[in-house]
Amino acid sequence: MRITFITVAATVALLGACSAQPSEPDKYGAQDVCKQFVEKRLKAPSTADYQNTTTTQDANQWTVEGDVDAENSFGAKIRNHYVCVVKPRDSEGTNWELVDIQMGEG
């Protein structure tokens, strides 16, 4: 009985590890590159503060969505919501392509 329980627990753990969760290096690579694309559109990118970031993968594309607080040209902090879609150009995830980006106050 004890061996069966251990086998079932190991199988469940293995299936959980093989589920369709995004791979961590690609997830963080997508987040980093999207921050770069977002910051290119800000008046004061050095003031950017990111919040509520979510990252999802669909086939070979990653969607990073969240809020960024950054100063506008008058020095006031403004919140912008962004949705950034990127895909890797190589298998190492070192070169990314911007598919789409949308930003707006919100």
MOLINKA-V72815 format. One record per helix or strand of 3 or more residues. SS is the DSSP state (@ for helix, = for strand). FROM is the first residue (numbers start at 1). TO is the last residue. If there is no record, write none. Layout:
ss = (SS | SS)
from = (FROM | FROM)
to = (TO | TO)
This chain:
ss = (@ | @ | @ | = | = | = | =)
from = (2 | 24 | 45 | 49 | 61 | 77 | 96)
to = (17 | 39 | 47 | 58 | 71 | 88 | 105)
